[in-house]
């Protein structure tokens, strides 16, 4: 179906009618100027030109979010583009990558977490590359636009993201994209194989009375799970034999996790009054249906460790109901409906009142009896909420304030207020306050596994979150302050267990956690040199070590930029240093596909130095990077999580290429 749809859209791309969009199609010679976002004008004419503009401006290639925020397409080569050239396709400062591309990430910056009142499925370690509905963009383009992304991986594979969007008319847009990854990795049982298919459409009538945005996603994430290396001494010793990472013994030789899901999303507005006026009344409806499936497989339950003192045989996750071929499956579907009425006054802003209906079904194919406790086969519920939202945008002020609360038996509420003051293009301040009463994620409440100790049913309290954020962007420095108070915080932590066993269960902290973060950054430029710095300071006030974060996280890049060959080539080259201070980092458990609190092993206090050379030729951006080239120089003590080493020195290259047809 995906391939047929792709061929259908491509056939329409070349049939796009100029008289509808009032733009000339761009030839390969009408590309972007080097390191700029303007298109060179084409002064040639044709018999069909008539009322056409001479060329489509780059500002007309628009990216639109579900919140109706609009930016134009960016084809420049900047230091921010260097930071975003990665598997997630976004700046991953505050995330510590695991050794293989496509694996999970350890969260260094707690402030990047987004809070939602409705429960999620859980398995958060598998969701870093699982695109949410709010992360899907929509487009409006005068001519068909294509982007190709390619990057090499660690071993035997590649990462490719292909995207095309077009307007079949001025008011109807389609886009289709697929990101695929396969990487074997350097360690035993570390294969990553993922896919993200996206299809979007947006439409509005000529008088803008009716507007819609819709998308479909099909995503799957497969990972080999080795559970980390057994003997860190073999890794840290630097012996020549163990520099071939496949020789290091791991806890799991044939375990794998698989997450897949489909989403159908539809959001549309209809204006009641026929003509746009000073006062308008809209009806709004949004529907979001999503299905997810999580699978944990492990062919051999027992782990055998070979050593000079004799072999050790044990079950890493304790006793199991089966002797081999574990195949645990979790299924989940959810339906979200939002219906509202919106009154717009061009002077006062927008007033919206809405009703939300949220239904979920989280289930297994069995029920389990442990002693006198029944572990049920499913969780399901229906939650209805009412709320209101006020949006204001006038001159230098932009604000959005919303509140919703449940009208059914569940205790659920969300107060969220944002206010932005744009003094000018270089200076702005952003304020946000959120007060949240949220339901627990499902893996905290119910979990089933073939491992005896990984079965539970709980009736936890709601988490209560107070969050204040202040962000200032100025011509001198960018800075952000975040203050968060957590009550009834939910987490996983390690329990007492025999040697070599790992037992993890969910818990709720009955005391208050206070979190503070201060983040500052600035890109200093002199001549053709740039010096970009980002520093994050975090502090947690708590009675027990529950929320563990590094106190200091930083990234510094010294780089050079310049034009060469009569400005046909724009070059960017430099060195980036990433660092975080030593702390008791959360560890990863593949059975629950989540991180858990441990307070025995520290990681951190090692630099990660990357050297890069990037170039731009017309609309092609070429990237070459020597990642972590200081690995052997500073010692083998670098980890992403306890027993999970960070990646070794590796040279990778790739490119991003835009085509304007």
N, C-alpha and C positions, 0 to 999 in steps of 0.2 A: 504493500500500500504506500509506504514512504517513497519508494522509487518512482511509482506511477505519479504520485503527487508532485514530486520534484520535477519530473519530465514535463508535466502539465504546466507548472509555473514557468519553467525555462522557456517553453514554447511561447508563452504570453509575454515574456520579457522582451523578446525581439519584435513582438507585434504591438509594443506600446505606441500609442498614437500621439504624434507631436501636437496636433491641433487641440487635443484635450488638455495637455499639460502646459502648453505655451512655452516650451523650452526646446532648444536644439539638442539632439543626442550628442554626447561627448565622444570624440574619437580618441585613439590612443595618444594622439599628439596634444590633446586638450587636458593634460593631467595637471596635478597640483604642483605649484611651485615648491621648491625644495624647502622643507621644514616650515611650511606655512599652511594656512587653511583657506587660501583663495585659489580660484581656478583662473588660469590664463585665458584671456578672451580670444575667441576665434572670429576674425573679421570677414571670413568667407561668407558668401551668400548663396542661396539656391532659389529656384522658382517658387518653392513652397514657404519661404521665410515669412513674408507678409508681416504679421504683427509680433513675430517672435522676438524674445530677448536675444542678445548676441551669444550668451552662454549662461548655464546654470551656476549660480553661486554656491559655494560650499555650505553657506548658512541655510540653504534651502533643503539640505539633506538632514532631516530632523529625527531625533530619537525622543520618544515620548514614553514616560512611565505611566503606570496605572493611576498614579496620583495627579496626572496631567502636567507634571514638570517636563519642560522641553529643553533639550540642548541640541546643538548641531554636531554632525559627524566630525570627528577629529582624526586627521591623517598625519599630524606632525610627529616628529621624533623628539621627545623630551625625556627628562629623567623620570618623570612619572610613568611614561610608556615603558621604560626599562623595568620599573617596579611591577608593572602589571603584566609583563610578558612571562606568564607562568601558567600552570595547569588550571588554576581557578580563574584566570583572566581578570584578576583584580589585585590591588595592592594587599599583600599578605603580611604586612607588618603586624606583629603580635601573635602570629601563628608559627609554630615550630614544625617544619616538615619532617616526616619520617623518611627512612632511607630510600624507598622506592617511590617514583612518581605514581600518583593515584592512590596512595595509602592515606591514612588519617593524619590529622594535625593535632599537636598538643597546643592548648590555648594559653599563651603567655599573658595576654591582655584580657582580663575579665570584662572590661568595659565594652568589648565588641559584641557581647551577647545581647540579643534582642529579646524583650519580654512580651509574651502574648498571654492573654487571660485564658484562652482555650487550651485543653490538653493536647499534646502531640503524642505520636506513637512511641517515641524514645529512640534507642539505638543512635544516639547523637554522634557517635564516632564515625558513622557511615554517611552523614548528611552534609559534609563540608562542600561536596561537589553536587549535591542534589538541589537543583534550582527551585526556589520557592516561587509562588505566584507573584509576589512583589518584585522578584528579580527579573521577570520577563519584560522586555522592552517592546515597544511598537514603533512604527516608522512611517515617515512621509518623505518620499524622494521624487525629484523631478525626472530622473532617469534611473534605470535599474542599477543597483549597487551590489557588488559582490566583495566579500572579504574571505581570504584564505589564510589560515593560521597553521603553521607547522613547527614542530620542535622535536628534536631527538630525545630519547629516553635513556635509561640506565643500561639496558641490555635487551636485545631482541624485541624491537617494537618501535612505535612512533606515536606521536600525539598530533592529531589533525582536527581542526575546527573549520568547517566550510559553511558559509552563510550567504544568502542572496535575498534581496528585498526589491520590490517593484510596486509601482502604482499603476494598475490597469486603467485607472482614471484618476482625476485629481482628488477624488474623495474616497477611493477604495485602494487599500494597500494589503499586500501579502508579504510574508517573509517565511523562509524555511531554512533550518540550520541543523547541522549534526556535528557533535564533537565526539570523537572516538579516541580511546587510548588503549594501548597494550604495551606493557613493560614487564619483562621477566624479573628484573631486579638482580642484585648481586648476592643476596643471601638465599639460603634454602627456603623453599615454600613461601615465596614473596611475590608471586605473580599478581599484577593489576590489570584488569580488563574492564573498561567502563564505556558507556555510551549515553549521550544526552541528545535526544531528538526534540526539536522545537518547531512548531508551526504557529504563526500568528496572523491575525487579520484585524484591520480596523476600517471603519466606514463612518461617514457622516453624510447626511442629505445636503443638498445645495444650500438650503437656508439654515443649516446646522441645527435643525429642530430635533433630529434624532442622531445619536452617536453611539457607536459600540466598539468594544475591544474584546477580542476573544483569542484564546490560545489552547493548544493541545501539546502536552509533553509526554514523552515516553523515555524513562531513564532507568539505567541499570548499572550497578556497581558490584563487581566481583573482585574479591581479594583472597589470595592465599594468606593464611594466618599462621605464622610460626611461633607466636607467643614470646618472642625475644630470645636472645642468646643465653645459654646456660651458664657458661663460665666467662665472666667479664675479664678475668685475668688473661685469657687467651686473646681477647680483643685489645686490651690495653698494653699487653707486653710487646706488641710490634714485631713479633717473630715473623720471618719471611713466609713460613708455611701458612700462617693464619691471615696474611694479607690477601690471600685468595679467600674471600669471605664465605664461599660455599663450604669451606672446611670447618667453619665454626658450628658447633652443635647447637641446635635450637630445641625448644620444648615441644613443638608440634611440627610433624613432618608432612601431614596430609590433611590438615584442617583448612576449611575455606568458608567464607561468608558471602552471601549474595543478597543484595537489596535491589528491588525493582519497583517501579510505580508508574502509573499513568494518571494524568490530571486533565480534566475538561473544565475550562474557565470561560465565563461569559459575563461581561459588565457593560451595561447600556443605560443611556439617559434618553428621556423624551420630554420635550418642552410642551407644556399644555397650551400656552398662548402661541398663536400662529407666527407672529413676528417678534424678533428680538427687540426688547424695549428696556426702559429703565428698570422695570420690575418684571421678573420672569418666575414662572413656576415649573419645576421639573419633577418627573417621576424617575426614580433610580432603582435599578435591580441588579444584583450581582449574585451569581451562582458559581460554586466551586465544588466539584466532585473529584475525589482522589481515592485511588486504591493503591495499597502498598503490600509488599510481600517480603518477608525476611527469612532467610534460610541459613542455618549453621550445620555444616557437615564435617564429620571427622571419621575417617575410615577405620583407623586404629586408635583405640582408647588409651592404651598403655604407652608411656614414653620410656624409651631405653637410652640411658646415658652411658657411654663407653669411657672408661678411665683406667689408668694404671692400677688403681686400687681395687678394681673390679666393676662390673656393670651394675647400674642402678635402674630398677624398673619401678615405675610409679604411675599413678593417674594424676595428671596435672590438676584437674578440677574435682578431685575426690571420687567417691563411689558413683557408679552409673547403673541405670536400670538395664542397659544392654552391654554386651561384651565387645561389640564392634559396630561399625557402620551407623554412627549417630547421624540422624537426619531430622533436626528440629525445625519446624515451620511455624511462623507467626504471620497472621493475615490481619489486614486493617483496611477499613474504608470509612470515609467521612463525607458528609454532605453539608455544605454551608450555604445558606440563603440569606440575603440581606435585601430588604425592601424599604424604600424611604421616599419621602417627599422633600424637595429642596426649594426654598424661596430665595431668589437672588435679587438684591437691590444693588445697582451699580455703585452706589455711594456707601452703603452700610456693610455690604459683604453678603455672604451666603449663610443661610440658616437651614440646617437639615435635621429631620427627625426620622428615625429608622427603627425597624424591628429586625432582629437577627434570629435565625433558627439554625442550630448546630446539632447534628446527629452523627454518632460514630458507632462502629462495631469493631471491636478488637477481639480476635478469637483464635483458638486452637482447635484441633480436631479430636480432643479428648479431655476428660477430667481426671485428676490424680488424687488419690487418697493417701496421705502420709500420717500414720498414726490415727489420731482423732480429728485431723484437719483435712478439709476438702479444698483442693485447688481447682476452682471452677474452670470451665472451658472458655469463658468469654466475659468481656465487659462491654456494655452498651448503654447508651443514655441519649436523652433528648434535652437540649438546653435552649430556652428562649430568653432573649434579652431585648431590652429597649434602650434607646440612647439618642443623643443629639450631638450635633457638630456645628461649630461656627468657624467660618473661614473668612479671613479679611486680607485683601491685597490692595494697597493703595500707596502710591508714591514710594517712599523708602521702607514702608512697613509691610510685613507679611506674617500672618499668624493663623494658627489652626488649633482649635480647642474642642476636645471631644470627651464625652462621658457615656458609659454604658453600664448597665447592671442587669443581672438575671431576674426574671419574674417567675421562674420555676424554683424547685426546691434547692438547687445548687447555689452555694454562696460564691458569687463571681462578680467582679466589677473592674472597671478600667477607667481611670481619669488620666488623660494625656493632653498636655498643653505645650505648644511650640510658638515661639515668637522670634522673628528675625528682623533686625534693623540693618538695612544696607545704606551706610553713610555715603559710599561711592563705590566704584568698581574695585577698589583695593582694600576697603575697610568695611567690615560688617561684624555684627555680634548676634549670636544665636543662643536663645534660652529655651530650656525644656524641663518640664516637670511631669513625672509619671507616678501615679499611685495605683498599684495593681494587687488584686486578690485573685490568684490563678490556681486552677486545678492541677493536680500532679500529672506528669506524663505517665503513660500507661505502663511502661516497664517498671516503674516504681510500685504500681498498684497490683499488677498481676504479671507473673512470668512463669513459664513452663520450660523444662529442659530434660533431656535424658540423664543429666547429672542430678543426683539426689538432692544436693544442697543448693541447687539453682532453681528451686521451685518455691514460690511464695505468693501470698495474697495479703494485701495490706489496706487499711483504711486510714490513710494519712490525712492530716489537716491540709488546707490550702496554704500555699506559699504567699507571704505578704511582702511586697517590694515597694520601697520608696526610692525614687531615683531623680536626682537633679543633675543637669548637664549645662555647662556654660562654655560656649565655643566662640573664640574671637579670631577673626582673620584680618590681619592688618598688613600694611606695606613693610612693617619691620619684622613681625614674627606672627606665626600661627600658634595659638595656645588653646587648651581645653582643660576644663576641670569637671570631674564627675564625683558625686557623693551618692552612695547607695547604701540603704539600710535593708537588711534581709532578716525576716523572721520566719520560723518554721521551714528553714532551708532544707531541701532534699538533696541527697547525695548518695553515692555508693562508696563503701569503704571495705578494706580487707579485714577478714576475721581471723582468729587464731586457727591454725591448721598444722598438720604434721609437715615435716621438712619436704620441700619441693612441691607442696600442694598450694593451690591458690583458691581460696574461698572468699567470695564477695557477695554482700547483701545490701539492700537499700536501707537507709536510715534517715531520720528527721532530727535536725538540730533544734533543741527547744530553747535556745538562747539567741540573742541578737548578734548579728554580724554587721559591722560597719566597714565599708570599703571606700577608699579614697584613691583617686588617680589624678595625676597632673601630666599633661602631655604637651610638648612644645616642639616646634619645628620651623626651619627656615632654610631656603635655598639662596645662598649668597653667591653673587656673580661678580667677577672682575675680569675684564678683557674676554678671553675665550674660555676662562676657567669657571667652574662652578663647585660649590661646596655645600651639599645638601645634608642636613642633620635632622633627625627625629629622636627625641628623648622621652621616655615614659617612666614616671615614678609612681609606684603603687604601695599602698600601706593598708593593712587589714587589722582591725581591732576586734578580737574574739577571744573567748576563754580557752578554746581548744583549737588545735590546728585542723580546721575543716576546709576553709577556703585558702588554698596555698597558691601564691603568685610570686614571681621574682620581683624584688624591690626595684630593680633597675633594668630597663630594656632600651637598647639604642640601636640606631642605624646611621652610619655616616658614609657619604659618597663624595669622593673627590674626582672630578671628571673634566674633560676637555671637549669642546665642540668647535667645529670649523667647516668651511666650505672648501672644496678642492675641485680641480679639473673644470675650471670656469663655472663653478657653482653647479656642476652636474651631480656632484656627490656631496652629501652632508654627513660628516663623521662625528661620532660620539664615542668616547672611550674613557675608562676610568676604573676606579677600585671602590668596592663597597665592603664595609665592615659591619657585620651584625654581631650583637652581643647581648646576653642576659645574665644577670648575677645568679649565684648558686642558690638553689631552693629545693624543697622537697616536692618535686613535681608529681602530678597525678600520673598513674600508670594506666595502660590500656588492657582491657579484657575482651577478647574476641567473642566469648559466649554471649555476653550482653551487648557487645559492640558499643561499649561506652568506657569512659575513664572513671577511675576510682581513686579515692584518697588513700595514700600510703605515707607513712611518717618515719621511714627507716633509711631511705636512700636519697641522696641529693644529686642533682645534675646542674650543669651550668658553669659559668665562669670560664668559658672558652670562646675565643674569637672565631668567626666564620668569615673568611675573606674571599671575595669573588672579584675576578678581573674580567672586564667586558669590553668588547669592541662592537659597536653598532653603526649601521650606515643606512642612509636613505637615498634611493635613486628613484626619482619621480614618485610613484605611489607605493613602491616596495620598500619595506623596512627589514633589514637583515641584521640578525643578532648572533653574536658569538660570545660564549662565556666560559671561563675556566672557574668552575664552582669549587669553593672550599679548597683553593690551591695551597693553603697553609696547613693542610691536614697532617702531613707527616712531620712538619717542622715544629708544631706546638704540642705534639703528643696525642696519643689515641685515647682521649678521655671525653669525647664528644658524644652526647646522647640527646635523643628527642624525648625519651621517656626512660625510666629505669629499665635496664636490660635491652633497650632498643636503640642501637647506635644511629647517630645522624649519618648522612651520606659522606662517602669519601671523596677525594679529589676526582673530578670528572670534567671533561670538556664537552660542551653541548652547543648546538647551533640550531638556527631555524629562521623563520621569516613570517612577516605579515604582508599581505599584498592586497590592495584594493583595486577594483576595476569599476570604472564609471562608463557605462555603455551609452 
